[in-house]
Amino acid sequence: MKKTFLLMVIVVHCNFFFSMSLTKDYQNIIKPDKHYIGEFFGGGIIFYLYDDDEGNEHGLIASLYDLSSSCFWTLKEISVPNCNSLWDGSANTKAILSSGIGKPDEAAGICDRYENDGYSDWYLPAIDEMKLLFNNRFLINKFLEEDNNPSTIGLVQSYYWSSTQNTASHAWYWDSGGGFANDGSKKLLSKSHVRAVPSF
């Protein structure tokens, strides 16, 4: 009797741990692995990742090449309302476009019109988003160079517009050669590059 009871206990425990093992394996199958810096995803390449308070993963993606190597922020000296965020490029870009500026050949308009691989939610990054992008330039450029795709181009030594406004006449840009943020004339600094970003 005791042997039968002991055998039943062992079987129950074995089944329990076996089912737990199967559950964990199944969870690994249905839950994809976490993203990583340099991953080709969402029509671009991931350059920043973070988890929110609930443990959900989010990140920032850069376009696979510069959308322009010579454009203005805008040709109008106008103070755009709600366009001074250091970190929310999406909100800045929407503010630029809703203000009546941001023409299709200007920095914000170029990003807004961009579409790749079915993704169309691109915007001109805020200055702190630009900093995060260039903090990971080594990995971004390495992956873009090694993907054997001539249409993907890494970040270059130049100026890159951000969507963060400074004054009515000036906006912030990232000086990738010097590695710092600076502000320049919206309508005179014409040699700035543009790299679009979406978030997820």
C-alpha positions in Angstrom: 0.0 0.0 0.0 2.8 2.4 1.0 4.7 1.5 -2.2 1.7 2.1 -4.3 1.1 5.5 -2.7 4.8 6.5 -3.0 4.7 5.5 -6.7 1.6 7.6 -7.3 3.3 10.6 -5.6 6.3 10.2 -7.9 4.2 10.0 -11.0 2.2 13.1 -10.1 5.4 15.0 -9.4 7.0 13.9 -12.7 3.8 14.8 -14.6 3.8 18.2 -12.9 7.4 19.1 -13.8 7.1 17.6 -17.3 4.0 19.8 -17.9 5.8 22.9 -16.5 8.7 22.2 -18.8 6.3 21.9 -21.8 4.6 25.1 -20.8 7.9 27.0 -20.7 9.0 25.5 -24.0 5.6 26.5 -25.5 5.9 30.0 -24.1 9.4 30.3 -25.7 7.8 29.3 -29.1 4.9 31.7 -29.0 6.8 34.7 -27.5 9.4 36.0 -29.9 12.9 36.8 -28.7 13.6 40.4 -27.7 14.7 42.9 -30.3 18.3 44.0 -30.5 20.3 47.1 -31.6 21.1 46.7 -35.3 18.1 44.5 -36.1 16.4 45.2 -39.4 12.8 45.8 -38.3 9.8 48.0 -39.2 11.3 49.2 -42.5 14.5 50.4 -40.9 17.2 49.5 -38.3 16.7 49.5 -34.5 19.0 51.9 -32.7 17.5 52.2 -29.3 15.5 49.9 -26.9 13.8 50.2 -23.6 11.1 48.6 -21.4 8.1 50.5 -20.0 6.8 50.1 -16.4 4.8 47.0 -17.4 7.8 45.3 -19.0 6.7 45.9 -22.6 9.5 46.5 -25.0 9.7 49.7 -27.1 12.3 51.2 -29.3 13.4 53.6 -32.1 14.1 52.8 -35.7 16.2 54.7 -38.2 15.7 54.8 -42.0 18.2 52.7 -43.9 19.7 55.8 -45.6 19.6 59.6 -45.5 16.5 60.9 -47.1 18.3 64.1 -48.0 21.8 65.4 -47.9 20.9 69.0 -48.5 17.7 70.6 -47.4 16.3 73.4 -45.2 14.3 73.1 -42.0 12.0 75.7 -43.5 12.4 78.9 -45.5 10.1 80.8 -43.2 11.2 82.4 -39.9 8.2 81.4 -37.9 7.9 80.2 -34.3 6.1 76.9 -34.5 3.9 76.2 -31.4 4.5 73.0 -29.5 7.7 72.2 -31.4 10.4 72.4 -28.7 10.4 68.9 -27.3 13.9 67.5 -26.9 12.7 63.9 -27.0 9.3 63.7 -28.9 10.1 64.0 -32.6 6.7 62.7 -33.6 4.9 65.5 -31.8 7.4 68.1 -33.1 6.9 66.9 -36.7 3.1 67.0 -36.4 3.4 70.6 -35.0 5.6 71.6 -37.9 3.2 70.2 -40.5 0.1 71.5 -38.9 1.6 75.0 -38.8 1.5 75.2 -42.5 5.3 74.8 -43.1 7.2 71.6 -43.6 6.9 71.5 -47.4 7.6 68.2 -49.1 11.2 69.3 -49.9 11.9 70.5 -46.3 13.2 68.3 -43.4 9.9 67.5 -41.7 8.0 67.1 -44.9 10.5 64.7 -46.4 10.2 62.4 -43.3 6.4 62.6 -43.3 6.2 61.6 -47.0 8.7 58.7 -46.6 7.5 55.1 -46.8 9.5 51.9 -46.8 8.4 48.3 -46.8 4.8 49.2 -46.0 5.7 51.5 -43.1 4.7 55.1 -43.3 4.8 56.5 -39.7 8.2 58.2 -40.1 9.1 61.6 -38.6 12.0 64.0 -38.1 13.6 63.0 -34.8 14.0 65.3 -31.9 17.5 66.3 -30.9 17.8 63.8 -28.0 16.6 61.0 -30.4 19.4 62.1 -32.8 21.9 61.8 -29.9 20.7 58.3 -29.2 21.1 57.4 -32.8 24.6 58.6 -33.0 25.5 57.0 -29.7 25.0 53.7 -31.6 26.5 54.8 -34.9 29.2 52.1 -34.7 26.7 49.2 -34.7 24.3 50.9 -37.1 27.0 51.5 -39.7 28.5 48.1 -39.2 25.2 46.3 -39.8 24.3 48.5 -42.8 27.7 48.0 -44.4 27.6 44.2 -43.9 24.1 43.6 -45.2 25.3 43.4 -48.9 22.6 45.9 -49.9 24.0 48.9 -51.8 20.9 51.0 -51.1 21.5 51.0 -47.3 23.9 53.7 -46.2 25.4 54.4 -42.8 25.5 57.7 -41.0 28.0 60.2 -42.3 30.2 62.9 -40.9 27.9 65.9 -41.4 25.0 67.9 -39.9 21.6 66.2 -39.3 18.5 68.2 -38.8 16.3 67.5 -35.7 12.7 68.5 -35.3 13.4 70.5 -32.1 12.9 74.2 -32.6 15.1 76.7 -30.7 13.8 80.1 -31.9 11.7 81.5 -34.7 14.7 81.5 -36.9 16.8 78.6 -35.5 16.4 74.8 -35.0 18.7 72.2 -33.4 20.8 69.9 -35.5 23.3 67.2 -34.6 26.9 67.8 -35.7 28.1 64.2 -36.2 31.7 65.3 -36.9 32.0 67.1 -33.6 29.6 64.8 -31.7 27.4 67.5 -30.2 24.1 69.4 -30.7 24.0 72.9 -32.1 21.5 75.3 -33.5 21.5 76.7 -37.0 19.4 79.0 -39.2 16.3 77.2 -40.4 16.6 78.8 -43.9 20.4 79.2 -44.3 21.8 75.9 -43.1 21.1 74.1 -46.3 23.7 71.3 -46.2 22.1 69.4 -43.4 21.2 65.7 -43.9 17.9 64.1 -42.9 17.4 60.6 -41.4 13.8 59.6 -40.6 12.7 57.7 -37.5 9.6 55.9 -36.2 9.0 54.4 -32.8 7.4 51.2 -31.6 
